[in-house]
């Protein structure tokens, strides 16, 4: 009988060790799977990340001073107020749009969301008084843009909620550097600032 008990203890000990090894191996496998899925999800989310302007609560069109804001897409958020202009950003159906609303006028520019997130956009508009406004939708992580004028002058403009705005009738190009390294430069054609009558 003592021999049988030793065997039983040995067998129980062997089973316990086997179960412990199996449990440890299972935990390692599960942890590895979780880490792999997390890495995949992280890289997958990065490619589909939205502009930061949508990631925190912003005043919406219901608070607009202008009636035209009632016709904005449901996703539109008020990103910036520049002078008398309200600047909204919307994202629907794979398109991202920058919409400008003033008391008696407005306009919009749209592009594919993936391209807008990576490259941003530059919009030139001339209001009724003839002032040239440069609007920039900057990718996430861009804190300022640089405007270079004809003649060599330049201006730094702060980016707020992915938007930078400035009046500049002499702008020749707009430039910004993204956090991952590339510098984006947009040349402004002379005709955009001085359209034919």
Number of C-alpha atoms within 10 A of each C-alpha: 6 7 8 9 10 11 12 12 12 12 12 12 12 12 12 12 12 12 12 12 12 12 12 12 12 12 12 12 12 12 12 12 12 12 12 12 12 12 12 12 11 11 12 11 11 10 11 11 14 18 24 14 21 18 10 7 9 14 13 16 22 12 10 14 14 16 13 16 22 12 8 16 16 12 14 23 23 25 23 22 14 16 9 10 17 21 23 26 27 22 21 13 7 9 14 25 21 25 23 23 22 19 12 9 12 16 11 14 14 16 16 14 22 17 13 19 22 15 20 23 22 21 16 18 18 16 11 9 6 11 13 20 19 20 21 24 26 28 26 20 14 19 19 20 23 16 22 20 17 12 9 8 11 15 15 15 16 15 20 17 22 24 27 22 23 17 15 17 18 17 25 20 17 23 17 22 19 18 12 7 7 10 11 16 16 13 13 19 11 12 8 14 20 13 8 6 3
